[in-house]
């Protein structure tokens, strides 16, 4: 970026020059090359930016505006005509923002390049263009050659419906200008809507008319004498035309034309054709409204504008919006609201008018008058709005100077506000619960939207919901009578009949040991029925410990607990418990691994009370044949998949006794027989 040296004082502010401030940016389209052939030495502030230590000035900058009509990548090229040109640029997303927010809000920045090449002495690339292209990288390139700064950024992604500004700064102040084109990306900034006239209306006595377009059009395509337009029947000629917004911008959405004589009341066609400039009216993409297109305009007799209508009322209105066929002079509206009075026809809530105002255009006209009431009307009723002679000495006066006669009335109706509060009744069951929900339906409620746990919904006034699971539930209701709506709080409802029978018990009961039972049931339990599978029962929550006779062979028993809750519901839990016939730990002195089902394995028998166990078997040479930490995993007399020879083998057993907590070591020998 070249250094701008201020050689004199008194440069005009950029905001005073069309195209050189965000608020009067030049509209551009993606269909053609835009040529900018001059730069004014204007004085502008730095825009808010991020990514570079240098400030980003808006001096000597032109601004361009466009809308994205198809999401995708944006490519563009800025090509200077002079070999010494030096251009910086910044792309900003101003969707829903005031264009001047670019001076205060850095987050609007999409892409920035202030590298500049051609204007720097000894620049390696004379007349180098800049912009965004597919082969480039980075969203920010700062001044200087450090950190890989280049004249081009990668193409950013822009979003359909978003509005953008592109600021292009000419540091070299070249009078030859530059070309701006949009190419290479997948996004579209070309409005697909073809340009047309949308509507027309006569103003006052038919000496003027207004034409509304279906989109914004270029001011430069309109002749000042309005030669593009003619009237049929040809009872008058257009002698001038002015676009709305053309005094401070480049495009317009409507215009006013003036005739050489007033048109008498009746229906007319406004016809567009090629004017003295050889064209009709063109949009920002240089597409013309078709020559010969016509639109109807009705000239009404010059009579006072009646009280037309009241906009649709919403819930609890505290303001009435009156809509008129013709524009009303804002100066004729009494600010204290004395032009209007509200009469109560039926209902219970009288109100008064406290103020009135219009949505006034720069020419002091409005089609809407907002009448402010003293309080919101929250009840059902029928009211009458009456026009009076206000404190300013008149009622209301339209753009043609006609005063609407006092006494004119309009009726309107209000609805009661509604309440989404509801009640419910719980029907408890052992397997399922049912909740009946109730809303009183008062104040003409005719829409119910129930939401249960964000899972189930209902449109009934009084739904019943069945729950197969218990615990915390939630319900919410939205109601409406077509005008007023209310939403209830999310109401928590606890179904407290959840119940689960459960207990803990000693898993292995050795001869002489006692089994301890511990109730782990949940819910509002009121009774316990234990069956210990040894002939004993108990109804205590904390039952006594139980003993068991040693069985002939080790076997399983199945003690049971049945619990009952406060609603009379039952649940059952059963546990499997092992009862060994012997818990004395021993290692056989011989075994016969011949797979006959008798003494086929070597292991520590009955090691039910052993923890941290380690059992090892060695041959006579001290070689480890077998090792396990699980006493139920037994040696089958093989080593590396092969049966070992009959011989005497040494075993060593380590474990911790669960009764004493002491560490035990045992050694011995066992004879393997075949």
Protein Blocks (a to p, Z undefined) as FASTA:
>chain_A
ZZdddfbghiacfklpghiafklcccddfkbccddfbdcdddddddddehiabdcdfehi
acdddddfbgcddddddddfbfkbccddddddfehiafklmmmmmklpmbdcfkbpmlpg
hiabghiacdddfkbgcjbdcedjehhiafbdcdddddehiacddddddfkopakbpadd
dehiabdcbdfbdcddfbdcdehjlpaccdddfbdcdfklpcfklpmbccdddfbccfbd
cdehklmmcbdfbdcdddfbdcdeddddddddddfkopacddfkopacdehiacdddddd
ddddddfbdcdddehiabdcdddfbdcdfklpcfklpmpccddfbdjbdcddfbdcdddd
fkopafbdcdddfbdcfbdcdddddddddfkopacddfkopacdehiacdddddddddfb
dcddddddfkbccdddddehighiabdcddehhlaccfbfbdcdddfbgcjdddddddde
hjaccdddddddddfkbccddddddfbdcehiacddddfbecjdfbdcddehnopacfbf
bdcdddddddfbdcddddddddddfkopacdddddddddfbfcdcddfbdcdehnopakb
ccdehilkbghiacddddfkopafbdcfbfkbccehiaehiacdddddddddddddfklo
pacdddddddddZZ
